[in-house]
Amino acid sequence: MGLLRWMFGGRGNSEEESRPSRPGHYKGKHFTEYVDTVKSLKREGRLGEAERLLLGLIDVMEEEERQDGYGVAPWYYEQVAIICRKQQRCADEVAVLERFAEQRKGPGAKVPKLLERLKKARELLARQQ
C-alpha cells in the first residue's frame, strides 16, 4: 500500500488489509509484535520507515488505550523522539512527546524520563528559534 493511501486510511485488496482491525492491531499483528522490526529498521538506518511504522503503532495503541484504559507504552513515543532528535527535528520531537504527555500512561520508569525529555526538548526548541 502506498504512503498516501496508508496516511488517508485507504484499504488494500489483500485479505489481511480488508479484515476489520482489532484494537491494538496494525496490519494484522498486535503493536507489541513490531518491536524487533522497529529496532531492525533503525539499525539499518531506515529511519523514515521506522518512524512511519512507529506512528502507525502509536495510533492503534492509543485506540486500544481508549477502549481498555490501561495506558500507553512510552517506548514507541521515545523511539520517534530519538529519530527526530537524530534528524535535528526538534519541533517534531516536542510534538510527539506532547502527544505522549496527553495520554493515560501505563506504569513504569520511562514515564518520568520522557516527561523530562519533553522539558529539555522544549528548551532546545526555544533556543533554536
TAVENBEL-V226832 format. One record per backbone hydrogen bond with DSSP energy under -0.5 kcal/mol. CO is the residue of the C=O (numbers start at 1). NH is the residue of the N-H. E is the energy in kcal/mol with one decimal. If there is no record, write none. Layout:
{{CO | NH | E} {CO | NH | E}}
This chain:
{{2 | 6 | -2.5} {3 | 7 | -3.0} {4 | 8 | -2.1} {5 | 10 | -3.7} {6 | 9 | -1.3} {14 | 18 | -1.7} {15 | 19 | -1.3} {22 | 25 | -2.2} {24 | 31 | -2.8} {26 | 29 | -1.6} {29 | 26 | -3.3} {30 | 33 | -2.5} {31 | 34 | -1.4} {32 | 35 | -0.7} {34 | 38 | -2.6} {35 | 39 | -2.5} {36 | 40 | -2.3} {37 | 41 | -2.6} {38 | 42 | -2.5} {39 | 43 | -2.4} {40 | 44 | -2.2} {41 | 46 | -2.6} {42 | 45 | -1.5} {45 | 47 | -1.4} {46 | 50 | -2.3} {47 | 51 | -2.8} {48 | 52 | -2.4} {49 | 53 | -2.5} {50 | 54 | -2.9} {51 | 55 | -2.6} {52 | 56 | -1.9} {53 | 57 | -2.5} {54 | 58 | -2.8} {55 | 59 | -2.0} {56 | 60 | -1.9} {57 | 61 | -2.4} {58 | 62 | -2.7} {59 | 63 | -1.9} {60 | 24 | -0.7} {60 | 64 | -2.4} {61 | 65 | -2.5} {62 | 66 | -2.2} {63 | 67 | -1.2} {64 | 68 | -2.9} {65 | 69 | -2.8} {72 | 74 | -0.5} {72 | 106 | -2.3} {73 | 76 | -0.7} {73 | 77 | -0.5} {74 | 78 | -2.5} {75 | 79 | -2.3} {76 | 80 | -1.6} {77 | 81 | -2.6} {78 | 82 | -2.5} {79 | 83 | -2.1} {80 | 84 | -2.6} {81 | 85 | -2.5} {82 | 86 | -2.5} {83 | 87 | -1.7} {84 | 89 | -3.1} {85 | 88 | -1.8} {88 | 90 | -0.7} {89 | 93 | -2.1} {90 | 94 | -2.7} {91 | 95 | -2.2} {92 | 96 | -2.4} {93 | 97 | -2.1} {94 | 98 | -2.6} {95 | 99 | -2.1} {96 | 100 | -1.9} {97 | 101 | -2.4} {98 | 102 | -1.5} {100 | 103 | -1.8} {104 | 72 | -2.5} {108 | 111 | -0.6} {109 | 113 | -1.0} {110 | 114 | -2.7} {111 | 115 | -2.1} {112 | 116 | -2.1} {113 | 117 | -2.2} {114 | 118 | -2.2} {115 | 119 | -1.7} {116 | 120 | -2.2} {117 | 121 | -2.8} {118 | 122 | -2.4} {119 | 123 | -1.8} {120 | 124 | -2.4} {121 | 125 | -2.5} {122 | 126 | -2.4} {123 | 127 | -1.9} {124 | 128 | -1.5} {125 | 129 | -1.1}}
